[in-house]
Amino acid sequence: MHALNSIDVQVGTCLRKMRFQRGWFVHTLAKAIGVTSARLLEFESGETRIEPRIMSEMCRALGVPPSAFFAWIPNGSMNATPARHKLDAA
């Protein structure tokens, strides 16, 4: 078993809280975003990283912007200029 990524765990925790706040069962949200209940539980636990397409479906179903999944990050931390990486020529 691989170590869980702390960001994936935090995003999953936010997802679970949003689902609970709406009183939705796992299968309700899973069906709304087009995944199995087992897959949704993997997202919520941080075992599986949420793909952009799925994140988009989650935002639509939950009625939240993507930033809602990162509300745990202190203000200003996401505004930092990302490091630039030089791509190797193939």
N, CA, C and O atoms as CSV, one atom per row, in Angstrom:
chain,resi,resn,atom,element,x,y,z
A,1,MET,N,N,0.848,-1.185,0.000
A,1,MET,CA,C,0.000,0.000,0.000
A,1,MET,C,C,0.889,1.242,0.000
A,1,MET,O,O,1.904,1.271,0.697
A,2,HIS,N,N,0.531,2.254,-0.759
A,2,HIS,CA,C,1.310,3.477,-0.850
A,2,HIS,C,C,0.889,4.486,0.221
A,2,HIS,O,O,-0.222,4.437,0.748
A,3,ALA,N,N,1.805,5.391,0.520
A,3,ALA,CA,C,1.499,6.442,1.498
A,3,ALA,C,C,0.525,7.437,0.883
A,3,ALA,O,O,0.617,7.764,-0.300
A,4,LEU,N,N,-0.388,7.903,1.684
A,4,LEU,CA,C,-1.370,8.868,1.197
A,4,LEU,C,C,-0.733,10.246,1.112
A,4,LEU,O,O,0.088,10.617,1.951
A,5,ASN,N,N,-1.120,10.999,0.090
A,5,ASN,CA,C,-0.665,12.363,-0.083
A,5,ASN,C,C,-1.532,13.265,0.798
A,5,ASN,O,O,-2.759,13.168,0.763
A,6,SER,N,N,-0.904,14.139,1.586
A,6,SER,CA,C,-1.661,14.958,2.539
A,6,SER,C,C,-2.641,15.902,1.844
A,6,SER,O,O,-3.706,16.190,2.389
A,7,ILE,N,N,-2.302,16.383,0.664
A,7,ILE,CA,C,-3.224,17.269,-0.067
A,7,ILE,C,C,-4.444,16.483,-0.523
A,7,ILE,O,O,-5.570,16.966,-0.401
A,8,ASP,N,N,-4.236,15.273,-1.049
A,8,ASP,CA,C,-5.362,14.439,-1.472
A,8,ASP,C,C,-6.282,14.131,-0.298
A,8,ASP,O,O,-7.504,14.105,-0.451
A,9,VAL,N,N,-5.693,13.896,0.880
A,9,VAL,CA,C,-6.491,13.610,2.080
A,9,VAL,C,C,-7.305,14.845,2.468
A,9,VAL,O,O,-8.488,14.724,2.787
A,10,GLN,N,N,-6.697,16.018,2.445
A,10,GLN,CA,C,-7.410,17.256,2.805
A,10,GLN,C,C,-8.536,17.556,1.823
A,10,GLN,O,O,-9.631,17.939,2.235
A,11,VAL,N,N,-8.278,17.385,0.531
A,11,VAL,CA,C,-9.317,17.614,-0.478
A,11,VAL,C,C,-10.459,16.615,-0.274
A,11,VAL,O,O,-11.630,16.983,-0.366
A,12,GLY,N,N,-10.122,15.363,0.001
A,12,GLY,CA,C,-11.137,14.351,0.264
A,12,GLY,C,C,-11.966,14.666,1.500
A,12,GLY,O,O,-13.174,14.431,1.523
A,13,THR,N,N,-11.317,15.194,2.520
A,13,THR,CA,C,-12.016,15.589,3.745
A,13,THR,C,C,-13.011,16.711,3.445
A,13,THR,O,O,-14.135,16.698,3.947
A,14,CYS,N,N,-12.596,17.676,2.629
A,14,CYS,CA,C,-13.511,18.757,2.228
A,14,CYS,C,C,-14.699,18.199,1.451
A,14,CYS,O,O,-15.838,18.615,1.662
A,15,LEU,N,N,-14.429,17.264,0.561
A,15,LEU,CA,C,-15.490,16.639,-0.222
A,15,LEU,C,C,-16.502,15.954,0.696
A,15,LEU,O,O,-17.710,16.127,0.537
A,16,ARG,N,N,-16.005,15.182,1.649
A,16,ARG,CA,C,-16.891,14.481,2.577
A,16,ARG,C,C,-17.732,15.475,3.386
A,16,ARG,O,O,-18.931,15.263,3.570
A,17,LYS,N,N,-17.114,16.549,3.867
A,17,LYS,CA,C,-17.851,17.559,4.638
A,17,LYS,C,C,-18.956,18.184,3.802
A,17,LYS,O,O,-20.069,18.382,4.289
A,18,MET,N,N,-18.657,18.497,2.544
A,18,MET,CA,C,-19.680,19.097,1.671
A,18,MET,C,C,-20.835,18.133,1.443
A,18,MET,O,O,-21.996,18.539,1.415
A,19,ARG,N,N,-20.510,16.852,1.280
A,19,ARG,CA,C,-21.562,15.842,1.087
A,19,ARG,C,C,-22.410,15.728,2.347
A,19,ARG,O,O,-23.638,15.692,2.268
A,20,PHE,N,N,-21.763,15.673,3.508
A,20,PHE,CA,C,-22.501,15.591,4.775
A,20,PHE,C,C,-23.380,16.816,4.993
A,20,PHE,O,O,-24.521,16.689,5.436
A,21,GLN,N,N,-22.858,18.000,4.685
A,21,GLN,CA,C,-23.624,19.239,4.868
A,21,GLN,C,C,-24.915,19.229,4.063
A,21,GLN,O,O,-25.898,19.860,4.452
A,22,ARG,N,N,-24.916,18.524,2.956
A,22,ARG,CA,C,-26.111,18.445,2.109
A,22,ARG,C,C,-27.001,17.267,2.486
A,22,ARG,O,O,-28.104,17.123,1.958
A,23,GLY,N,N,-26.522,16.425,3.399
A,23,GLY,CA,C,-27.293,15.262,3.812
A,23,GLY,C,C,-27.373,14.190,2.740
A,23,GLY,O,O,-28.327,13.413,2.704
A,24,TRP,N,N,-26.375,14.145,1.865
A,24,TRP,CA,C,-26.375,13.184,0.764
A,24,TRP,C,C,-25.697,11.890,1.167
A,24,TRP,O,O,-24.702,11.888,1.892
A,25,PHE,N,N,-26.251,10.791,0.685
A,25,PHE,CA,C,-25.613,9.491,0.828
A,25,PHE,C,C,-24.499,9.386,-0.205
A,25,PHE,O,O,-24.479,10.127,-1.189
A,26,VAL,N,N,-23.580,8.465,0.027
A,26,VAL,CA,C,-22.466,8.264,-0.911
A,26,VAL,C,C,-22.998,7.999,-2.313
A,26,VAL,O,O,-22.525,8.588,-3.285
A,27,HIS,N,N,-23.981,7.112,-2.415
A,27,HIS,CA,C,-24.475,6.745,-3.750
A,27,HIS,C,C,-25.154,7.918,-4.457
A,27,HIS,O,O,-25.192,7.946,-5.687
A,28,THR,N,N,-25.686,8.874,-3.718
A,28,THR,CA,C,-26.342,10.031,-4.335
A,28,THR,C,C,-25.328,10.880,-5.086
A,28,THR,O,O,-25.532,11.220,-6.251
A,29,LEU,N,N,-24.231,11.221,-4.410
A,29,LEU,CA,C,-23.199,12.029,-5.066
A,29,LEU,C,C,-22.470,11.225,-6.125
A,29,LEU,O,O,-22.156,11.752,-7.192
A,30,ALA,N,N,-22.197,9.963,-5.851
A,30,ALA,CA,C,-21.504,9.115,-6.826
A,30,ALA,C,C,-22.265,9.067,-8.147
A,30,ALA,O,O,-21.675,9.203,-9.218
A,31,LYS,N,N,-23.567,8.874,-8.063
A,31,LYS,CA,C,-24.388,8.820,-9.274
A,31,LYS,C,C,-24.375,10.170,-9.995
A,31,LYS,O,O,-24.316,10.218,-11.223
A,32,ALA,N,N,-24.428,11.264,-9.232
A,32,ALA,CA,C,-24.460,12.602,-9.820
A,32,ALA,C,C,-23.183,12.933,-10.583
A,32,ALA,O,O,-23.212,13.699,-11.546
A,33,ILE,N,N,-22.052,12.351,-10.150
A,33,ILE,CA,C,-20.784,12.661,-10.821
A,33,ILE,C,C,-20.294,11.540,-11.727
A,33,ILE,O,O,-19.240,11.662,-12.352
A,34,GLY,N,N,-21.050,10.451,-11.803
A,34,GLY,CA,C,-20.739,9.376,-12.743
A,34,GLY,C,C,-19.629,8.427,-12.310
A,34,GLY,O,O,-18.871,7.931,-13.142
A,35,VAL,N,N,-19.533,8.173,-10.990
A,35,VAL,CA,C,-18.562,7.193,-10.499
A,35,VAL,C,C,-19.275,6.219,-9.575
A,35,VAL,O,O,-20.427,6.434,-9.199
A,36,THR,N,N,-18.584,5.151,-9.215
A,36,THR,CA,C,-19.160,4.200,-8.274
A,36,THR,C,C,-19.048,4.746,-6.856
A,36,THR,O,O,-18.253,5.646,-6.587
A,37,SER,N,N,-19.842,4.199,-5.966
A,37,SER,CA,C,-19.767,4.585,-4.553
A,37,SER,C,C,-18.390,4.266,-3.992
A,37,SER,O,O,-17.849,5.038,-3.200
A,38,ALA,N,N,-17.823,3.143,-4.392
A,38,ALA,CA,C,-16.491,2.756,-3.916
A,38,ALA,C,C,-15.442,3.781,-4.355
A,38,ALA,O,O,-14.555,4.137,-3.580
A,39,ARG,N,N,-15.545,4.242,-5.576
A,39,ARG,CA,C,-14.589,5.246,-6.084
A,39,ARG,C,C,-14.734,6.555,-5.315
A,39,ARG,O,O,-13.733,7.183,-4.969
A,40,LEU,N,N,-15.965,6.971,-5.045
A,40,LEU,CA,C,-16.186,8.197,-4.291
A,40,LEU,C,C,-15.570,8.084,-2.897
A,40,LEU,O,O,-14.970,9.042,-2.410
A,41,LEU,N,N,-15.710,6.942,-2.261
A,41,LEU,CA,C,-15.111,6.734,-0.944
A,41,LEU,C,C,-13.580,6.797,-1.012
A,41,LEU,O,O,-12.934,7.258,-0.071
A,42,GLU,N,N,-13.006,6.335,-2.121
A,42,GLU,CA,C,-11.553,6.447,-2.314
A,42,GLU,C,C,-11.141,7.911,-2.428
A,42,GLU,O,O,-10.097,8.300,-1.905
A,43,PHE,N,N,-11.951,8.728,-3.108
A,43,PHE,CA,C,-11.674,10.160,-3.197
A,43,PHE,C,C,-11.756,10.802,-1.817
A,43,PHE,O,O,-10.890,11.591,-1.439
A,44,GLU,N,N,-12.800,10.460,-1.069
A,44,GLU,CA,C,-13.017,11.064,0.241
A,44,GLU,C,C,-11.919,10.700,1.240
A,44,GLU,O,O,-11.603,11.496,2.124
A,45,SER,N,N,-11.345,9.530,1.110
A,45,SER,CA,C,-10.292,9.100,2.032
A,45,SER,C,C,-8.911,9.566,1.590
A,45,SER,O,O,-7.948,9.464,2.349
A,46,GLY,N,N,-8.810,10.077,0.363
A,46,GLY,CA,C,-7.523,10.501,-0.163
A,46,GLY,C,C,-6.733,9.377,-0.796
A,46,GLY,O,O,-5.585,9.576,-1.194
A,47,GLU,N,N,-7.332,8.189,-0.898
A,47,GLU,CA,C,-6.646,7.053,-1.511
A,47,GLU,C,C,-6.451,7.244,-3.008
A,47,GLU,O,O,-5.478,6.758,-3.583
A,48,THR,N,N,-7.381,7.954,-3.635
A,48,THR,CA,C,-7.331,8.191,-5.066
A,48,THR,C,C,-7.409,9.688,-5.325
A,48,THR,O,O,-8.276,10.375,-4.786
A,49,ARG,N,N,-6.504,10.185,-6.150
A,49,ARG,CA,C,-6.490,11.602,-6.509
A,49,ARG,C,C,-7.662,11.892,-7.452
A,49,ARG,O,O,-7.964,11.107,-8.350
A,50,ILE,N,N,-8.305,13.026,-7.228
A,50,ILE,CA,C,-9.468,13.414,-8.030
A,50,ILE,C,C,-9.008,14.019,-9.345
A,50,ILE,O,O,-8.264,14.999,-9.360
A,51,GLU,N,N,-9.447,13.438,-10.433
A,51,GLU,CA,C,-9.099,13.920,-11.770
A,51,GLU,C,C,-9.846,15.225,-12.063
A,51,GLU,O,O,-10.930,15.448,-11.523
A,52,PRO,N,N,-9.281,16.082,-12.906
A,52,PRO,CA,C,-9.941,17.360,-13.221
A,52,PRO,C,C,-11.380,17.202,-13.734
A,52,PRO,O,O,-12.254,17.984,-13.359
A,53,ARG,N,N,-11.629,16.215,-14.573
A,53,ARG,CA,C,-12.984,16.012,-15.103
A,53,ARG,C,C,-13.960,15.685,-13.973
A,53,ARG,O,O,-15.084,16.185,-13.948
A,54,ILE,N,N,-13.517,14.838,-13.038
A,54,ILE,CA,C,-14.361,14.463,-11.909
A,54,ILE,C,C,-14.547,15.657,-10.974
A,54,ILE,O,O,-15.642,15.882,-10.459
A,55,MET,N,N,-13.471,16.423,-10.756
A,55,MET,CA,C,-13.566,17.626,-9.917
A,55,MET,C,C,-14.597,18.585,-10.500
A,55,MET,O,O,-15.377,19.186,-9.761
A,56,SER,N,N,-14.603,18.726,-11.804
A,56,SER,CA,C,-15.582,19.588,-12.471
A,56,SER,C,C,-17.004,19.097,-12.219
A,56,SER,O,O,-17.900,19.899,-11.953
A,57,GLU,N,N,-17.214,17.801,-12.302
A,57,GLU,CA,C,-18.539,17.219,-12.045
A,57,GLU,C,C,-18.940,17.414,-10.583
A,57,GLU,O,O,-20.103,17.682,-10.282
A,58,MET,N,N,-17.965,17.276,-9.676
A,58,MET,CA,C,-18.252,17.484,-8.254
A,58,MET,C,C,-18.688,18.926,-8.002
A,58,MET,O,O,-19.658,19.177,-7.286
A,59,CYS,N,N,-17.968,19.859,-8.595
A,59,CYS,CA,C,-18.302,21.277,-8.430
A,59,CYS,C,C,-19.707,21.568,-8.942
A,59,CYS,O,O,-20.473,22.291,-8.306
A,60,ARG,N,N,-20.037,20.997,-10.096
A,60,ARG,CA,C,-21.368,21.189,-10.679
A,60,ARG,C,C,-22.439,20.617,-9.759
A,60,ARG,O,O,-23.431,21.283,-9.462
A,61,ALA,N,N,-22.235,19.384,-9.310
A,61,ALA,CA,C,-23.234,18.705,-8.473
A,61,ALA,C,C,-23.395,19.386,-7.112
A,61,ALA,O,O,-24.510,19.515,-6.608
A,62,LEU,N,N,-22.287,19.816,-6.525
A,62,LEU,CA,C,-22.326,20.419,-5.199
A,62,LEU,C,C,-22.609,21.915,-5.224
A,62,LEU,O,O,-22.918,22.515,-4.195
A,63,GLY,N,N,-22.500,22.512,-6.410
A,63,GLY,CA,C,-22.750,23.947,-6.541
A,63,GLY,C,C,-21.675,24.797,-5.885
A,63,GLY,O,O,-21.967,25.829,-5.280
A,64,VAL,N,N,-20.426,24.353,-6.010
A,64,VAL,CA,C,-19.309,25.081,-5.413
A,64,VAL,C,C,-18.216,25.307,-6.458
A,64,VAL,O,O,-18.141,24.574,-7.444
A,65,PRO,N,N,-17.367,26.322,-6.247
A,65,PRO,CA,C,-16.215,26.502,-7.131
A,65,PRO,C,C,-15.100,25.535,-6.718
A,65,PRO,O,O,-15.111,25.032,-5.595
A,66,PRO,N,N,-14.150,25.273,-7.601
A,66,PRO,CA,C,-13.034,24.385,-7.236
A,66,PRO,C,C,-12.286,24.853,-5.988
A,66,PRO,O,O,-11.762,24.026,-5.241
A,67,SER,N,N,-12.229,26.139,-5.755
A,67,SER,CA,C,-11.511,26.662,-4.590
A,67,SER,C,C,-12.109,26.172,-3.267
A,67,SER,O,O,-11.430,26.187,-2.241
A,68,ALA,N,N,-13.365,25.742,-3.285
A,68,ALA,CA,C,-14.001,25.231,-2.060
A,68,ALA,C,C,-13.278,23.997,-1.526
A,68,ALA,O,O,-13.315,23.726,-0.325
A,69,PHE,N,N,-12.628,23.256,-2.407
A,69,PHE,CA,C,-11.906,22.062,-1.997
A,69,PHE,C,C,-10.556,22.386,-1.362
A,69,PHE,O,O,-9.893,21.512,-0.804
A,70,PHE,N,N,-10.161,23.655,-1.458
A,70,PHE,CA,C,-8.871,24.079,-0.928
A,70,PHE,C,C,-9.026,25.158,0.131
A,70,PHE,O,O,-8.094,25.921,0.387
A,71,ALA,N,N,-10.196,25.224,0.747
A,71,ALA,CA,C,-10.491,26.248,1.752
A,71,ALA,C,C,-9.588,26.118,2.979
A,71,ALA,O,O,-9.460,27.078,3.739
A,72,TRP,N,N,-8.980,25.001,3.187
A,72,TRP,CA,C,-8.106,24.755,4.325
A,72,TRP,C,C,-6.738,25.405,4.172
A,72,TRP,O,O,-5.981,25.484,5.139
A,73,ILE,N,N,-6.405,25.877,2.951
A,73,ILE,CA,C,-5.114,26.532,2.714
A,73,ILE,C,C,-5.207,27.973,3.191
A,73,ILE,O,O,-6.164,28.667,2.850
A,74,PRO,N,N,-4.232,28.441,3.975
A,74,PRO,CA,C,-4.269,29.830,4.456
A,74,PRO,C,C,-4.340,30.829,3.300
A,74,PRO,O,O,-3.774,30.591,2.233
A,75,ASN,N,N,-5.031,31.938,3.514
A,75,ASN,CA,C,-5.154,32.971,2.483
A,75,ASN,C,C,-3.783,33.407,2.008
A,75,ASN,O,O,-2.859,33.592,2.800
A,76,GLY,N,N,-3.671,33.567,0.691
A,76,GLY,CA,C,-2.426,34.020,0.100
A,76,GLY,C,C,-1.509,32.901,-0.343
A,76,GLY,O,O,-0.678,33.103,-1.228
A,77,SER,N,N,-1.637,31.722,0.252
A,77,SER,CA,C,-0.739,30.629,-0.098
A,77,SER,C,C,-0.916,30.160,-1.533
A,77,SER,O,O,0.042,29.712,-2.163
A,78,MET,N,N,-2.134,30.261,-2.054
A,78,MET,CA,C,-2.373,29.798,-3.421
A,78,MET,C,C,-2.071,30.887,-4.439
A,78,MET,O,O,-2.140,30.634,-5.642
A,79,ASN,N,N,-1.739,32.092,-3.988
A,79,ASN,CA,C,-1.451,33.180,-4.915
A,79,ASN,C,C,0.024,33.287,-5.259
A,79,ASN,O,O,0.420,34.144,-6.049
A,80,ALA,N,N,0.833,32.429,-4.674
A,80,ALA,CA,C,2.266,32.476,-4.949
A,80,ALA,C,C,2.529,32.093,-6.393
A,80,ALA,O,O,1.805,31.283,-6.973
A,81,THR,N,N,3.558,32.673,-6.966
A,81,THR,CA,C,3.922,32.362,-8.344
A,81,THR,C,C,4.481,30.950,-8.395
A,81,THR,O,O,5.416,30.627,-7.662
A,82,PRO,N,N,3.916,30.101,-9.255
A,82,PRO,CA,C,4.411,28.732,-9.323
A,82,PRO,C,C,5.820,28.699,-9.900
A,82,PRO,O,O,6.189,29.533,-10.726
A,83,ALA,N,N,6.596,27.722,-9.451
A,83,ALA,CA,C,7.948,27.552,-9.983
A,83,ALA,C,C,7.863,27.120,-11.434
A,83,ALA,O,O,6.998,26.331,-11.813
A,84,ARG,N,N,8.754,27.638,-12.223
A,84,ARG,CA,C,8.788,27.251,-13.642
A,84,ARG,C,C,9.763,26.085,-13.802
A,84,ARG,O,O,10.863,26.093,-13.250
A,85,HIS,N,N,9.342,25.105,-14.552
A,85,HIS,CA,C,10.183,23.931,-14.795
A,85,HIS,C,C,10.497,23.855,-16.272
A,85,HIS,O,O,9.614,23.993,-17.119
A,86,LYS,N,N,11.743,23.637,-16.566
A,86,LYS,CA,C,12.142,23.480,-17.956
A,86,LYS,C,C,11.827,22.057,-18.392
A,86,LYS,O,O,12.207,21.094,-17.726
A,87,LEU,N,N,11.137,21.936,-19.504
A,87,LEU,CA,C,10.789,20.628,-20.024
A,87,LEU,C,C,11.961,20.078,-20.834
A,87,LEU,O,O,12.584,20.798,-21.614
A,88,ASP,N,N,12.246,18.815,-20.638
A,88,ASP,CA,C,13.302,18.183,-21.420
A,88,ASP,C,C,12.807,17.927,-22.821
A,88,ASP,O,O,11.668,17.499,-23.010
A,89,ALA,N,N,13.636,18.181,-23.797
A,89,ALA,CA,C,13.283,17.879,-25.189
A,89,ALA,C,C,13.396,16.384,-25.397
A,89,ALA,O,O,14.347,15.752,-24.938
A,90,ALA,N,N,12.434,15.830,-26.081
A,90,ALA,CA,C,12.419,14.375,-26.292
A,90,ALA,C,C,13.323,13.988,-27.422
A,90,ALA,O,O,13.438,12.805,-27.743
